[in-house]
C-alpha cells in the first residue's frame, strides 16, 4: 500500500505544481485573462497544458503536501512565477491601450467611451480599438504559444522547490511600468505633435481674426484631422508592437534568470 501511495503522491507532485504555475499565468496573461473567456475554459486549458508539460520537465523532488507550511510556500512561489510571466505580457498589450487613451484626449474623442468586455469598465473608444488590435496581433504572432513555451522553460530555469524569483526580478517588473509609459508616449508622439501644430495654427488664426468662432470651427477640424493622422500612422503599429513584445520577451527571460 505504501508503494502505491508513494507513486500517487509522486504523480500528483509532478502535475500539481506545474498546474498551479500555468493556471496563474493564464489568469494574468494577455487576452486570456479577460472576462470574455469563461473560468471553466481557463481551467481546462491549464489542465491540458499541465498534462503536456509535466512529463517534459525535470522530475520534481518536492513532496506533495499542500497543507504543510513548506507545501504552501512552494504553492505561493509557483503562483508568483506564473503571475509575473503573465503580467509581463499584459503590460505589453496595455501599452497600446494607454497610447489610445492619450490619443483620444488629443483628437477630441476622450468623451467617447464604451464598456470594455474584459474588465467591465468604461474606457475610451480609441483605447479599446488599440487594445483589440494589439490582442489580434498578439494572437497572429503566436504570442500565446510563446507564452506556453516560456512557462515550460521556466521549470528548468526556476525548478519547483527553489526559493522563487530573484529579488531583482520584482524591481524589474516595477520598472517595466516606466518603459510602458515611454513606449506609449513614443507610439502616440507623432500624432500628438501633429495635433499640437494644428492647435497652434488655430491660435494664430484667432489672433489674426478675433471675430472667428474658433470653438465652432476648431473642434470638428481637429477631430477630422486627428482621425486622418491616426489613419496615416496605423501602418507603424506592427513595428511598435514587435518592439514592445520583444522587450517583454527579454523581460521574461530576465525574470527567469536569463535562461530562455
Phi and psi in degrees as GROMACS dihedral restraints (atoms count N, CA, C in turn):
[ dihedral_restraints ]
;  ai    aj    ak    al  type     phi  dphi    fc
    3     4     5     6     1   -64.7    20    10
    4     5     6     7     1   -32.9    20    10
    6     7     8     9     1   -65.8    20    10
    7     8     9    10     1   -46.5    20    10
    9    10    11    12     1   -64.7    20    10
   10    11    12    13     1   -38.2    20    10
   12    13    14    15     1   -64.7    20    10
   13    14    15    16     1   -41.0    20    10
   15    16    17    18     1   -66.3    20    10
   16    17    18    19     1   -37.3    20    10
   18    19    20    21     1   -65.2    20    10
   19    20    21    22     1   -43.1    20    10
   21    22    23    24     1   -64.8    20    10
   22    23    24    25     1   -43.7    20    10
   24    25    26    27     1   -65.2    20    10
   25    26    27    28     1   -37.1    20    10
   27    28    29    30     1   -65.5    20    10
   28    29    30    31     1   -40.7    20    10
   30    31    32    33     1   -66.2    20    10
   31    32    33    34     1   -41.2    20    10
   33    34    35    36     1   -64.2    20    10
   34    35    36    37     1   -41.7    20    10
   36    37    38    39     1   -64.0    20    10
   37    38    39    40     1   -37.6    20    10
   39    40    41    42     1   -70.0    20    10
   40    41    42    43     1   -22.3    20    10
   42    43    44    45     1  -111.5    20    10
   43    44    45    46     1   -28.3    20    10
   45    46    47    48     1   -72.0    20    10
   46    47    48    49     1   -48.2    20    10
   48    49    50    51     1   -63.4    20    10
   49    50    51    52     1   -43.7    20    10
   51    52    53    54     1   -60.5    20    10
   52    53    54    55     1   -36.3    20    10
   54    55    56    57     1   -62.1    20    10
   55    56    57    58     1   -41.0    20    10
   57    58    59    60     1   -63.8    20    10
   58    59    60    61     1   -45.3    20    10
   60    61    62    63     1   -67.4    20    10
   61    62    63    64     1   -43.5    20    10
   63    64    65    66     1   -69.1    20    10
   64    65    66    67     1   -43.0    20    10
   66    67    68    69     1   -64.9    20    10
   67    68    69    70     1   -35.9    20    10
   69    70    71    72     1   -64.1    20    10
   70    71    72    73     1   -38.2    20    10
   72    73    74    75     1   -66.1    20    10
   73    74    75    76     1   -43.6    20    10
   75    76    77    78     1   -64.8    20    10
   76    77    78    79     1   -33.2    20    10
   78    79    80    81     1   -71.4    20    10
   79    80    81    82     1   -19.2    20    10
   81    82    83    84     1  -118.6    20    10
   82    83    84    85     1     1.4    20    10
   84    85    86    87     1   -77.5    20    10
   85    86    87    88     1   153.9    20    10
   87    88    89    90     1   -60.2    20    10
   88    89    90    91     1   143.7    20    10
   90    91    92    93     1    73.9    20    10
   91    92    93    94     1   -52.6    20    10
   93    94    95    96     1   -80.0    20    10
   94    95    96    97     1   -13.0    20    10
   96    97    98    99     1   -85.6    20    10
   97    98    99   100     1    -7.1    20    10
   99   100   101   102     1   -75.1    20    10
  100   101   102   103     1   167.6    20    10
  102   103   104   105     1   -73.0    20    10
  103   104   105   106     1   -14.3    20    10
  105   106   107   108     1   -65.4    20    10
  106   107   108   109     1   -22.6    20    10
  108   109   110   111     1  -101.8    20    10
  109   110   111   112     1   119.6    20    10
  111   112   113   114     1   -61.4    20    10
  112   113   114   115     1   153.7    20    10
  114   115   116   117     1   -62.9    20    10
  115   116   117   118     1   -33.8    20    10
  117   118   119   120     1   -63.7    20    10
  118   119   120   121     1   -38.5    20    10
  120   121   122   123     1   -66.2    20    10
  121   122   123   124     1   -40.2    20    10
  123   124   125   126     1   -63.1    20    10
  124   125   126   127     1   -43.0    20    10
  126   127   128   129     1   -64.5    20    10
  127   128   129   130     1   -39.9    20    10
  129   130   131   132     1   -62.0    20    10
  130   131   132   133     1   -45.6    20    10
  132   133   134   135     1   -62.4    20    10
  133   134   135   136     1   -40.7    20    10
  135   136   137   138     1   -63.1    20    10
  136   137   138   139     1   -42.9    20    10
  138   139   140   141     1   -65.5    20    10
  139   140   141   142     1   -44.6    20    10
  141   142   143   144     1   -62.7    20    10
  142   143   144   145     1   -45.2    20    10
  144   145   146   147     1   -65.8    20    10
  145   146   147   148     1   -38.7    20    10
  147   148   149   150     1   -63.7    20    10
  148   149   150   151     1   -40.1    20    10
  150   151   152   153     1   -65.3    20    10
  151   152   153   154     1   -29.8    20    10
  153   154   155   156     1   -82.4    20    10
  154   155   156   157     1   -39.1    20    10
  156   157   158   159     1   -77.8    20    10
  157   158   159   160     1   -36.5    20    10
  159   160   161   162     1   -55.0    20    10
  160   161   162   163     1   -45.3    20    10
  162   163   164   165     1   -68.3    20    10
  163   164   165   166     1   -19.0    20    10
  165   166   167   168     1   -93.2    20    10
  166   167   168   169     1   -10.3    20    10
  168   169   170   171     1   -92.9    20    10
  169   170   171   172     1   162.2    20    10
  171   172   173   174     1   -59.9    20    10
  172   173   174   175     1   150.0    20    10
  174   175   176   177     1   -57.6    20    10
  175   176   177   178     1   135.4    20    10
  177   178   179   180     1   -87.4    20    10
  178   179   180   181     1   123.9    20    10
  180   181   182   183     1   -93.3    20    10
  181   182   183   184     1     0.3    20    10
  183   184   185   186     1   -81.4    20    10
  184   185   186   187     1   133.0    20    10
  186   187   188   189     1   -70.2    20    10
  187   188   189   190     1   136.9    20    10
  189   190   191   192     1   -75.9    20    10
  190   191   192   193     1   105.3    20    10
  192   193   194   195     1  -155.8    20    10
  193   194   195   196     1    96.7    20    10
  195   196   197   198     1   -83.7    20    10
  196   197   198   199     1   -12.6    20    10
  198   199   200   201     1   -98.6    20    10
  199   200   201   202     1   -13.3    20    10
  201   202   203   204     1   -79.1    20    10
  202   203   204   205     1   157.4    20    10
  204   205   206   207     1   -57.3    20    10
  205   206   207   208     1   -39.6    20    10
  207   208   209   210     1   -65.8    20    10
  208   209   210   211     1   -41.4    20    10
  210   211   212   213     1   -66.0    20    10
  211   212   213   214     1   -40.6    20    10
  213   214   215   216     1   -66.5    20    10
  214   215   216   217     1   -34.5    20    10
  216   217   218   219     1   -66.6    20    10
  217   218   219   220     1   -40.9    20    10
  219   220   221   222     1   -62.9    20    10
  220   221   222   223     1   -40.3    20    10
  222   223   224   225     1   -62.3    20    10
  223   224   225   226     1   -42.9    20    10
  225   226   227   228     1   -62.8    20    10
  226   227   228   229     1   -39.9    20    10
  228   229   230   231     1   -62.8    20    10
  229   230   231   232     1   -41.1    20    10
  231   232   233   234     1   -66.0    20    10
  232   233   234   235     1   -38.3    20    10
  234   235   236   237     1   -64.6    20    10
  235   236   237   238     1   -42.6    20    10
  237   238   239   240     1   -63.5    20    10
  238   239   240   241     1   -43.4    20    10
  240   241   242   243     1   -64.2    20    10
  241   242   243   244     1   -45.9    20    10
  243   244   245   246     1   -64.0    20    10
  244   245   246   247     1   -42.8    20    10
  246   247   248   249     1   -64.7    20    10
  247   248   249   250     1   -38.9    20    10
  249   250   251   252     1   -63.1    20    10
  250   251   252   253     1   -43.9    20    10
  252   253   254   255     1   -65.6    20    10
  253   254   255   256     1   -46.9    20    10
  255   256   257   258     1   -66.0    20    10
  256   257   258   259     1   -36.2    20    10
  258   259   260   261     1   -67.1    20    10
  259   260   261   262     1   -32.1    20    10
  261   262   263   264     1   -63.8    20    10
  262   263   264   265     1   -42.7    20    10
  264   265   266   267     1   -66.9    20    10
  265   266   267   268     1   -34.9    20    10
  267   268   269   270     1   -67.0    20    10
  268   269   270   271     1   -38.2    20    10
  270   271   272   273     1   -64.6    20    10
  271   272   273   274     1   -38.9    20    10
  273   274   275   276     1   -63.0    20    10
  274   275   276   277     1   -39.9    20    10
  276   277   278   279     1   -71.8    20    10
  277   278   279   280     1   -42.6    20    10
  279   280   281   282     1   -71.2    20    10
  280   281   282   283     1   -10.9    20    10
  282   283   284   285     1   -56.8    20    10
  283   284   285   286     1   -42.2    20    10
  285   286   287   288     1   -80.1    20    10
  286   287   288   289     1   -26.3    20    10
  288   289   290   291     1   -65.7    20    10
  289   290   291   292     1   -39.6    20    10
  291   292   293   294     1   -66.0    20    10
  292   293   294   295     1   -41.3    20    10
  294   295   296   297     1   -62.9    20    10
  295   296   297   298     1   -39.2    20    10
  297   298   299   300     1   -64.6    20    10
  298   299   300   301     1   -35.9    20    10
  300   301   302   303     1   -66.9    20    10
  301   302   303   304     1   -40.3    20    10
  303   304   305   306     1   -65.6    20    10
  304   305   306   307     1   -44.4    20    10
  306   307   308   309     1   -65.8    20    10
  307   308   309   310     1   -37.3    20    10
  309   310   311   312     1   -60.7    20    10
  310   311   312   313     1   -38.8    20    10
  312   313   314   315     1   -68.4    20    10
  313   314   315   316     1   -32.6    20    10
  315   316   317   318     1   -75.0    20    10
  316   317   318   319     1   -38.3    20    10
  318   319   320   321     1   -91.9    20    10
  319   320   321   322     1     2.9    20    10
  321   322   323   324     1    89.1    20    10
  322   323   324   325     1    16.6    20    10
  324   325   326   327     1  -106.7    20    10
  325   326   327   328     1    16.3    20    10
  327   328   329   330     1   -65.9    20    10
  328   329   330   331     1   -26.0    20    10
  330   331   332   333     1   -81.1    20    10
  331   332   333   334     1   -18.8    20    10
  333   334   335   336     1   -81.8    20    10
  334   335   336   337     1   111.4    20    10
  336   337   338   339     1  -131.3    20    10
  337   338   339   340     1   157.9    20    10
  339   340   341   342     1  -143.7    20    10
  340   341   342   343     1   166.5    20    10
  342   343   344   345     1   -84.6    20    10
  343   344   345   346     1   123.1    20    10
  345   346   347   348     1   -74.8    20    10
  346   347   348   349     1   117.6    20    10
  348   349   350   351     1   -65.2    20    10
  349   350   351   352     1   -21.9    20    10
  351   352   353   354     1   -81.2    20    10
  352   353   354   355     1   -27.3    20    10
  354   355   356   357     1  -119.2    20    10
  355   356   357   358     1   -18.0    20    10
  357   358   359   360     1    75.9    20    10
  358   359   360   361     1    13.3    20    10
  360   361   362   363     1  -106.8    20    10
  361   362   363   364     1   157.4    20    10
  363   364   365   366     1   -75.8    20    10
  364   365   366   367     1   123.8    20    10
  366   367   368   369     1  -131.5    20    10
  367   368   369   370     1   152.2    20    10
  369   370   371   372     1   -60.1    20    10
  370   371   372   373     1   147.5    20    10
  372   373   374   375     1   -61.4    20    10
  373   374   375   376     1   -43.0    20    10
  375   376   377   378     1   -65.5    20    10
  376   377   378   379     1   -36.0    20    10
  378   379   380   381     1   -64.6    20    10
  379   380   381   382     1   -42.2    20    10
  381   382   383   384     1   -66.7    20    10
  382   383   384   385     1   -35.0    20    10
  384   385   386   387     1   -62.3    20    10
  385   386   387   388     1   -48.2    20    10
  387   388   389   390     1   -68.4    20    10
  388   389   390   391     1   -32.6    20    10
  390   391   392   393     1   -66.1    20    10
  391   392   393   394     1   -43.4    20    10
  393   394   395   396     1   -65.9    20    10
  394   395   396   397     1   -40.1    20    10
  396   397   398   399     1   -64.5    20    10
  397   398   399   400     1   -42.3    20    10
  399   400   401   402     1   -65.0    20    10
  400   401   402   403     1   -36.9    20    10
  402   403   404   405     1   -65.9    20    10
  403   404   405   406     1   -40.9    20    10
  405   406   407   408     1   -66.2    20    10
  406   407   408   409     1   -41.3    20    10
  408   409   410   411     1   -66.1    20    10
  409   410   411   412     1   -37.2    20    10
  411   412   413   414     1   -58.2    20    10
  412   413   414   415     1   -44.1    20    10
  414   415   416   417     1   -72.9    20    10
  415   416   417   418     1   -36.6    20    10
  417   418   419   420     1   -66.2    20    10
  418   419   420   421     1   -32.7    20    10
  420   421   422   423     1   -87.9    20    10
  421   422   423   424     1    13.1    20    10
  423   424   425   426     1    58.4    20    10
  424   425   426   427     1    39.0    20    10
  426   427   428   429     1   -65.0    20    10
  427   428   429   430     1   -33.2    20    10
  429   430   431   432     1   -67.5    20    10
  430   431   432   433     1   -36.3    20    10
  432   433   434   435     1   -69.7    20    10
  433   434   435   436     1   -36.6    20    10
  435   436   437   438     1   -65.5    20    10
  436   437   438   439     1   -35.4    20    10
  438   439   440   441     1   -65.4    20    10
  439   440   441   442     1   -36.9    20    10
  441   442   443   444     1   -65.6    20    10
  442   443   444   445     1   -42.9    20    10
  444   445   446   447     1   -64.7    20    10
  445   446   447   448     1   -34.9    20    10
  447   448   449   450     1   -67.0    20    10
  448   449   450   451     1   -44.0    20    10
  450   451   452   453     1   -70.7    20    10
  451   452   453   454     1   -30.0    20    10
  453   454   455   456     1   -68.5    20    10
  454   455   456   457     1   -39.4    20    10
  456   457   458   459     1   -70.2    20    10
  457   458   459   460     1   -22.3    20    10
  459   460   461   462     1   -66.5    20    10
  460   461   462   463     1   -23.7    20    10
  462   463   464   465     1   -73.1    20    10
  463   464   465   466     1   -20.3    20    10
  465   466   467   468     1   -88.9    20    10
  466   467   468   469     1   -36.2    20    10
  468   469   470   471     1   -73.7    20    10
  469   470   471   472     1   -43.0    20    10
  471   472   473   474     1  -128.5    20    10
  472   473   474   475     1    83.2    20    10
  474   475   476   477     1   -62.8    20    10
  475   476   477   478     1   156.6    20    10
  477   478   479   480     1   -65.0    20    10
  478   479   480   481     1   129.9    20    10
  480   481   482   483     1   110.3    20    10
  481   482   483   484     1   -16.0    20    10
  483   484   485   486     1   -74.0    20    10
  484   485   486   487     1   174.4    20    10
  486   487   488   489     1   -76.5    20    10
  487   488   489   490     1     3.2    20    10
  489   490   491   492     1   101.6    20    10
  490   491   492   493     1  -156.4    20    10
  492   493   494   495     1   -76.4    20    10
  493   494   495   496     1   155.8    20    10
  495   496   497   498     1   -68.9    20    10
  496   497   498   499     1   145.0    20    10
  498   499   500   501     1   -56.7    20    10
  499   500   501   502     1   -30.5    20    10
  501   502   503   504     1   -64.6    20    10
  502   503   504   505     1   -24.9    20    10
  504   505   506   507     1   -64.9    20    10
  505   506   507   508     1   -35.9    20    10
  507   508   509   510     1   -68.5    20    10
  508   509   510   511     1   -40.1    20    10
  510   511   512   513     1   -67.1    20    10
  511   512   513   514     1   -33.9    20    10
  513   514   515   516     1   -64.9    20    10
  514   515   516   517     1   -43.3    20    10
  516   517   518   519     1   -63.9    20    10
  517   518   519   520     1   -40.1    20    10
  519   520   521   522     1   -64.9    20    10
  520   521   522   523     1   -40.2    20    10
  522   523   524   525     1   -70.9    20    10
  523   524   525   526     1   -21.8    20    10
  525   526   527   528     1   -66.3    20    10
  526   527   528   529     1   -25.5    20    10
  528   529   530   531     1   -62.9    20    10
  529   530   531   532     1   -34.8    20    10
  531   532   533   534     1   -65.4    20    10
  532   533   534   535     1   -43.2    20    10
  534   535   536   537     1   -65.2    20    10
  535   536   537   538     1   -31.2    20    10
  537   538   539   540     1   -63.8    20    10
  538   539   540   541     1   -44.1    20    10
  540   541   542   543     1   -65.6    20    10
  541   542   543   544     1   -39.2    20    10
  543   544   545   546     1   -64.0    20    10
  544   545   546   547     1   -42.8    20    10
  546   547   548   549     1   -67.4    20    10
  547   548   549   550     1   -39.3    20    10
  549   550   551   552     1   -64.0    20    10
  550   551   552   553     1   -41.5    20    10
  552   553   554   555     1   -66.4    20    10
  553   554   555   556     1   -39.6    20    10
  555   556   557   558     1   -64.3    20    10
  556   557   558   559     1   -36.7    20    10
  558   559   560   561     1   -68.8    20    10
  559   560   561   562     1   -37.3    20    10
  561   562   563   564     1   -92.7    20    10
  562   563   564   565     1    -2.6    20    10
  564   565   566   567     1   -65.1    20    10
  565   566   567   568     1   -43.4    20    10
  567   568   569   570     1   -62.3    20    10
  568   569   570   571     1   -43.9    20    10
  570   571   572   573     1   -67.2    20    10
  571   572   573   574     1   -37.4    20    10
  573   574   575   576     1   -64.7    20    10
  574   575   576   577     1   -40.9    20    10
  576   577   578   579     1   -66.0    20    10
  577   578   579   580     1   -40.0    20    10
  579   580   581   582     1   -63.0    20    10
  580   581   582   583     1   -44.5    20    10
  582   583   584   585     1   -64.8    20    10
  583   584   585   586     1   -36.5    20    10
  585   586   587   588     1   -63.1    20    10
  586   587   588   589     1   -41.7    20    10
  588   589   590   591     1   -64.2    20    10
  589   590   591   592     1   -37.8    20    10
  591   592   593   594     1   -64.5    20    10
  592   593   594   595     1   -43.1    20    10
  594   595   596   597     1   -65.2    20    10
  595   596   597   598     1   -36.0    20    10
  597   598   599   600     1   -65.3    20    10
  598   599   600   601     1   -38.0    20    10
  600   601   602   603     1   -64.5    20    10
  601   602   603   604     1   -37.1    20    10
  603   604   605   606     1   -66.0    20    10
  604   605   606   607     1   -35.2    20    10
  606   607   608   609     1   -63.8    20    10
  607   608   609   610     1   -40.7    20    10
  609   610   611   612     1   -64.8    20    10
  610   611   612   613     1   -41.3    20    10
  612   613   614   615     1   -62.8    20    10
  613   614   615   616     1   -41.1    20    10
  615   616   617   618     1   -65.4    20    10
  616   617   618   619     1   -36.7    20    10
  618   619   620   621     1   -67.7    20    10
  619   620   621   622     1   -38.8    20    10
  621   622   623   624     1   -76.7    20    10
  622   623   624   625     1   -32.5    20    10
  624   625   626   627     1  -133.0    20    10
  625   626   627   628     1    86.6    20    10
  627   628   629   630     1   -63.1    20    10
  628   629   630   631     1   -25.8    20    10
  630   631   632   633     1   -76.4    20    10
  631   632   633   634     1    -7.6    20    10
  633   634   635   636     1   -73.3    20    10
  634   635   636   637     1   127.5    20    10
  636   637   638   639     1   -79.7    20    10
  637   638   639   640     1    94.0    20    10
  639   640   641   642     1   -69.1    20    10
  640   641   642   643     1   -28.2    20    10
  642   643   644   645     1   -70.7    20    10
  643   644   645   646     1   -35.2    20    10
  645   646   647   648     1   -72.7    20    10
  646   647   648   649     1   -38.4    20    10
  648   649   650   651     1   -89.4    20    10
  649   650   651   652     1   -38.5    20    10
  651   652   653   654     1   -71.2    20    10
  652   653   654   655     1   -37.6    20    10
  654   655   656   657     1   -63.5    20    10
  655   656   657   658     1   -51.6    20    10
  657   658   659   660     1   -65.4    20    10
  658   659   660   661     1   -35.7    20    10
  660   661   662   663     1   -67.0    20    10
  661   662   663   664     1   -40.1    20    10
  663   664   665   666     1   -62.8    20    10
  664   665   666   667     1   -41.3    20    10
  666   667   668   669     1   -67.7    20    10
  667   668   669   670     1   -44.8    20    10
  669   670   671   672     1   -64.6    20    10
  670   671   672   673     1   -42.7    20    10
  672   673   674   675     1   -64.3    20    10
  673   674   675   676     1   -39.3    20    10
  675   676   677   678     1   -63.3    20    10
  676   677   678   679     1   -43.2    20    10
  678   679   680   681     1   -64.4    20    10
  679   680   681   682     1   -37.9    20    10
  681   682   683   684     1   -65.0    20    10
  682   683   684   685     1   -41.5    20    10
  684   685   686   687     1   -64.9    20    10
  685   686   687   688     1   -40.3    20    10
  687   688   689   690     1   -62.8    20    10
  688   689   690   691     1   -38.1    20    10
  690   691   692   693     1   -66.2    20    10
  691   692   693   694     1   -36.7    20    10
  693   694   695   696     1   -73.8    20    10
  694   695   696   697     1   -28.3    20    10
  696   697   698   699     1   -97.7    20    10
  697   698   699   700     1    -3.1    20    10
  699   700   701   702     1   -67.6    20    10
  700   701   702   703     1   -21.6    20    10
  702   703   704   705     1   -66.4    20    10
  703   704   705   706     1   -22.0    20    10
  705   706   707   708     1   -86.9    20    10
  706   707   708   709     1     3.2    20    10
  708   709   710   711     1   -64.1    20    10
  709   710   711   712     1   -43.2    20    10
  711   712   713   714     1   -61.1    20    10
  712   713   714   715     1   -42.0    20    10
  714   715   716   717     1   -63.0    20    10
  715   716   717   718     1   -45.5    20    10
  717   718   719   720     1   -64.5    20    10
  718   719   720   721     1   -38.7    20    10
  720   721   722   723     1   -66.7    20    10
  721   722   723   724     1   -43.0    20    10
  723   724   725   726     1   -62.1    20    10
  724   725   726   727     1   -40.2    20    10
  726   727   728   729     1   -64.4    20    10
  727   728   729   730     1   -43.9    20    10
  729   730   731   732     1   -69.5    20    10
  730   731   732   733     1   -38.3    20    10
  732   733   734   735     1   -68.2    20    10
  733   734   735   736     1   -38.2    20    10
  735   736   737   738     1   -64.7    20    10
  736   737   738   739     1   -35.7    20    10
  738   739   740   741     1   -65.9    20    10
  739   740   741   742     1   -37.3    20    10
  741   742   743   744     1   -66.2    20    10
  742   743   744   745     1   -39.7    20    10
  744   745   746   747     1   -63.0    20    10
  745   746   747   748     1   -43.8    20    10
  747   748   749   750     1   -60.6    20    10
  748   749   750   751     1   -39.0    20    10
  750   751   752   753     1   -65.1    20    10
  751   752   753   754     1   -41.2    20    10
  753   754   755   756     1   -65.2    20    10
  754   755   756   757     1   -37.0    20    10
  756   757   758   759     1   -64.9    20    10
  757   758   759   760     1   -38.2    20    10
  759   760   761   762     1   -65.5    20    10
  760   761   762   763     1   -40.0    20    10
  762   763   764   765     1   -61.4    20    10
  763   764   765   766     1   -37.1    20    10
  765   766   767   768     1   -84.9    20    10
  766   767   768   769     1    13.0    20    10
  768   769   770   771     1    85.1    20    10
  769   770   771   772     1    20.7    20    10
  771   772   773   774     1    79.3    20    10
  772   773   774   775     1    11.8    20    10
  774   775   776   777     1  -103.4    20    10
  775   776   777   778     1   101.2    20    10
